[in-house]
């Protein structure tokens, strides 16, 4: 069993965005980012995780919301949207520009970080456009109960995988072979996609935070670290989890010391999370702990990120982000230390922010 997000939920989300239009002094918001479009409409044509484009949404101040798409997705659009408010295009930018100029009088918010210059130039010839990238992410950041339930189901597949993944380790196996086995596990368990390409890193490769297995993949030998970072999309919601293992019976002193430091930094950070604390404050818990032991320079990335219909969402647990955490935000907590000489350690949980603490999913 899994909870379903209904059309009424999508309508409620659009109402939340609509209420923010006045704050941003906008008459409408044109949504081009695929994950934002899905979040507000339920219209998902496989492009959230593949970065193709299946359509756009227009949210208007007066409540006449439009779903733009092309003839390939006409019937799919009619299944979830009032037929009178579906607009089909053949030349997306020009047709949408013409529609906006005829039907929207005033400033239109747009998502500049996901819109090409060419698309923008076409729209801007006939319309008044104002950057509004933060508007939908602000709403998306605080999760509904149904979203959290779906993420629990998604992350449960990760827990199942991590309980079994060491069974895949043997002398001579490659990183890519294990990555393929991970993808097979998720698909067989009912996931629709990977959240991102699985990271399987042996030995010194584990010192590269966003390592991509080579074409053939490095070969596993006895007594080396193995870092696994992976996740899946289950009923449209992502999971993300990292574990680091030692393959062999003689873990190095460097590995044991590093693992203990990373584990303690993660625990302290999780204990510090609660509504009202800023992203900066939580990041600094881990950073200052590492600093005490003289290893902070080996902590080379943020502490974590929001997660939901996309694997990376707001908020971001970083030094320079002063955003306060709110109840029912879901973030990863993933400190790591990386040493080019031998490898690295990263550990990651997904947690739900509560008023008085947090819940590990």
ROVO-437043 format. One record per residue (C-alpha): x, y, z. Coordinates in steps of 0.02 Angstrom, whole numbers, plus 32768, in hexadecimal, padded with zeros to 4 digits. Example, Ala and Ser with C-alpha at 12.3 -4.5 7.8 and 13.67 -1.06 7.14 Angstrom:
82677F1F8186
82AC7FCB8165
//
This chain:
800080008000
803980B27FDF
7FE481587FF3
7FA981AE7F54
7FB882677F31
7F12829A7EE7
7EE283227E6D
7E9B83827F01
7F4B83857F4A
7F9283CF7EAA
7F0A84537EAC
7F32847E7F61
7FE984947F32
7FBC850B7EA6
7F52856E7F20
7FEA85807F92
804E85C37F00
7FBF86347EC9
7FBC86867F75
807486B37F5F
805C870B7EB8
802A87AF7F0B
80C287A87F7C
812F879C7EE1
80C488207E87
809987A67DFC
7FFD87897D96
803186D87D69
80BD86597D79
80FE85F77CE3
814685527D20
81C885007CB0
822D84967D2B
81EC83E27D14
81EC83B37DCD
818F84547DF8
811184317D6D
80F383817DAE
80E483BE7E61
805C843B7E2F
7FFD83D47DAF
8022831A7DBA
805383227D02
80ED82B17CF8
8129827A7C4E
81CC822C7C87
822982D07C7A
824382F57D34
82DB82847D3B
831082857C84
830C83417C64
82A4833C7BC5
820B83AD7BBF
8158836E7BBC
80FC840E7BE5
80E784AB7C4D
806B84F27CCA
802885A37CDA
7FE085D67D82
7F7886747D7B
7F4086EB7E02
7E8986D97DD3
7E8E861A7DDB
7E8D85E87D22
7F2285737D20
7F6285317C79
7FBE84927C4C
802784A67BAD
8060840C7B4F
806C83C77A9E
800883487A3D
806F82B57A7C
802882CD7B2B
7F7A830F7AFF
7F18827A7B42
7F86826C7BDC
7F6583237C02
7EA9830F7BF1
7EAB82847C73
7EE682F97CFC
7EB583A97CC3
7E1984067C8E
7E1883F67BD0
7DEA84AE7BBC
7E8984DE7C17
7F0284727BB2
7F5F84D47B2C
7FBB84717AA6
805184BA7A4F
80B6848B79B6
813E850E79CB
814785137A88
819B85BB7AAB
8140861F7A24
809585D37A42
80A485EC7AFD
80E2869F7AE4
804A86C47A7A
7FD486787AFA
802086DA7B8A
801B877F7B2D
7F6287687B07
7F2A87257BB0
7F9A876C7C39
7FA288257C5E
8033884C7CD2
80D388017D15
80EF87477CFC
816686E87D6C
81DC866D7D18
826385F27D4B
8303863A7D03
837585AC7D3C
8317852A7CD5
82E685927C3D
835785A07BA6
838B864B7B68
8333862B7AC2
828F85FC7B17
829B86957B87
82BF870A7AF7
822486CD7A9A
81B386E37B31
81FE878B7B62
81DB87DA7AB8
812287E37AE0
811887D07B9D
8158881B7C40
81C087947C96
820287987D49
827787147D94
821C86AD7E17
8283860F7E2E
826B86077EEA
81AD86097EE9
818285527ECB
8219850B7F29
81DF856E7FC1
813B850D7FBE
818C84677F91
8209846F8020
8185844A80A6
8142839C8088
8090835E809A
806B82C080FC
80488260805C
80F182938015
814B825C80B2
80F381B580AE
812A819A7FFA
81DD81CA8025
81DB814F80B5
81AA80C88039
823281007FC1
82BA81058046
8282805D8088
82C080127FE5
83688062800C
836B801380B8
83447F69806B
83CE7F817FEC
84517FB6806B
842B7F1C80D5
84587EAF8040
84D97F117FDD
85727EC58031
853C7E1E7FE7
856F7E697F3F
86237E857F76
86A57E077F3D
87567E097EFA
87567E3E7E44
86A87E8C7E3A
86A57F377DE6
86527FD87E1E
85E27FD67D85
85AA7F247DA6
85707F537E54
851D7FF27E13
84BB7F877D97
84867F0E7E20
84497FA37E87
83E07FE27DF6
83987F347DDC
836A7F287E94
830A7FCD7E8F
82AD7FA17DEF
827F7EF57E30
82407F467ED1
81C97FB87E71
822E80587E5B
821480B57DB7
82BD810D7DAB
836081277E03
836581CD7E61
841181E57E12
849881767DC9
84D281057E55
857E812D7E9D
85E580917EC0
869780C07EEC
8724804B7F1E
87C5807D7F76
880981277F47
876F81477EDB
870A815D7F7C
876782027F95
8704824A7F02
865B82847F48
85FF827A7EA0
866281ED7E54
8621819A7DB5
865980E57D9A
86CD80D37D07
8696807B7C69
86D47FD37CA9
86DB80077D5F
87677FED7DDC
877D7F3F7E21
875E7F167ED8
87F07ECE7F3A
87FD7E9B7FEF
88127F238072
87D17FC18022
873F80388044
869F802C7FDD
862D80C47FD5
857A80A97F97
850A81417F76
8465811A7F22
83AB81367F22
830C81147EC2
826A81667E8A
81D3810B7ED2
8126814D7EA5
817981F27E6E
81DC820F7F0F
829782007F24
830981AF7FA3
83C381CC7FBD
8437816B802F
84F281548043
855080CF80A2
860980A980AA
864A7FF980C7
86F27FA580DB
870E7F0B806F
87867E9780C6
87B87E678176
883E7EEA8198
87F47F9B8194
887B801E8196
88908091822A
886D812681B7
87C780DB8183
879180AF8233
87BD815D8275
876781B481E3
86CB814881F0
86BB816F82A9
86CE822A828A
864E822D81FD
85D281C48260
85DE823782F7
85CE82D4828B
8532828C823D
84E6826082E7
850C830C832F
84C183618296
842282F882A0
8412831E835A
841D83D98331
839283D982AE
82EC842882DF
827684A98298
82BB855982AA
8372852A829A
83C3856E81FC
841685078176
84B8856081A1
84AB852E8258
849484768230
8523847781B3
859684C78234
8575843B82B2
85CD83C0823F
8651843C8203
8682847382B2
868A83BF82EF
870283958261
876384348286
878183F88339
87DF836382F2
883B83C5826C
87E2837281DA
876483F781A3
87C584188102
8799836780CB
86DF838C80DB
86C983D3802D
860D83E1800F
856C84168062
852283B180F0
848083868095
83ED83BC802B
833283B4801F
82E483227FC2
823882FB7F7A
81FE82EA7EC6
82B183187E98
834A82D37EEF
839283817F0F
831784047F4D
831284927FC9
834884A88051
840584908045
846B847080E2
84FF84E080B5
856E855E810B
852585F480AD
846B85C580B6
8411861F8142
836585D6811B
830C859981B9
82D384E581BA
821784C981C7
81B484378208
819C83AE8184
822E83E08119
828E834380E7
834A835180D6
83DF82DF80C3
846C82E28143
850A82A480EE
85B282DB8134
864D829480E4
870A829A80ED
877582798053
882E824D8045
887982387F97
890181C77FDD
888C813A8010
87D381687FFE
874281B2805E
86AB819580CC
85FC81DD80BA
856081AD811C
84B181EA80F1
840481E7813D
8364823B8105
830D82948196
826782EC81B2
827183908210
8202839C82AB
81DD842B8322
824583DB83AB
82C283758346
82BC830482AF
828A82568276
82FE81E58214
829F819C8180
//
